[in-house]
Amino acid sequence: MKIVTITTEFIRLQDVLKLCNLVETGGEAKERIQEGEAQVNGEVCTQRGKKLRPGDVVFFDGQEIGLQYAD
């Protein structure tokens, strides 16, 4: 599992995918999320602006991504 460290209260799903280089553009993220390719905490998520916080787990394109706050 890849861990993404955030310094803000939350990060949006589309931004996690771009940060992890799983999509090249926001447009690609939007399209693939709306097609149901992303899962958040084991459930399909079609909201590209879904707010993610530490403890959430994203599964996308064979990759599992966890979130944590910076110390």
Phi and psi in degrees as a GROMACS rama.xvg file:
@    title "Ramachandran Plot"
@    xaxis  label "Phi"
@    yaxis  label "Psi"
@TYPE xy
-85.3755  139.31  LYS-2
-109.975  128.557  ILE-3
-106.195  126.989  VAL-4
-98.996  128.537  THR-5
-117.059  152.475  ILE-6
-112.464  1.94107  THR-7
-111.375  174.276  THR-8
-61.6507  -37.9699  GLU-9
-151.606  169.597  PHE-10
-137.03  144.096  ILE-11
-81.8219  149.077  ARG-12
-53.2831  -46.9425  LEU-13
-61.4755  -33.4471  GLN-14
-72.6031  -33.1092  ASP-15
-63.6318  -43.914  VAL-16
-64.065  -39.4161  LEU-17
-69.5336  -42.2166  LYS-18
-60.2178  -36.5347  LEU-19
-88.3074  6.94061  CYS-20
57.6148  34.0618  ASN-21
-89.1846  -17.9209  LEU-22
-136.107  157.298  VAL-23
-91.7604  -30.2676  GLU-24
-137.385  164.764  THR-25
-64.0151  -34.44  GLY-26
-63.1925  -41.8362  GLY-27
-65.7697  -41.2276  GLU-28
-59.6977  -47.2585  ALA-29
-56.949  -49.7251  LYS-30
-61.4259  -48.0699  GLU-31
-70.372  -35.2234  ARG-32
-67.1657  -45.6174  ILE-33
-66.1959  -22.1924  GLN-34
-81.9094  -1.96306  GLU-35
85.8716  22.8141  GLY-36
-83.0672  -12.2535  GLU-37
-105.883  142.911  ALA-38
-120.899  139.67  GLN-39
-122.996  121.413  VAL-40
53.5859  40.3412  ASN-41
84.1609  0.926176  GLY-42
-121.396  141.728  GLU-43
-60.4708  133.605  VAL-44
-124.033  126.247  CYS-45
-110.509  11.648  THR-46
-99.0991  107.975  GLN-47
-67.4299  -25.4324  ARG-48
-91.9744  12.0065  GLY-49
-53.2079  127.21  LYS-50
-82.054  124.476  LYS-51
-110.719  141.24  LEU-52
-129.489  164.061  ARG-53
-51.5413  138.446  PRO-54
103.324  -23.6846  GLY-55
-75.4748  148.345  ASP-56
-126.346  129.007  VAL-57
-107.471  136.112  VAL-58
-120.949  122.507  PHE-59
-152.364  129.829  PHE-60
52.1294  41.8263  ASP-61
80.0367  1.41851  GLY-62
-109.109  140.988  GLN-63
-111.313  129.1  GLU-64
-126.83  127.343  ILE-65
-108.148  158.326  GLY-66
-119.101  145.894  LEU-67
-147.808  155.987  GLN-68
-81.802  149.429  TYR-69
-69.3448  146.135  ALA-70
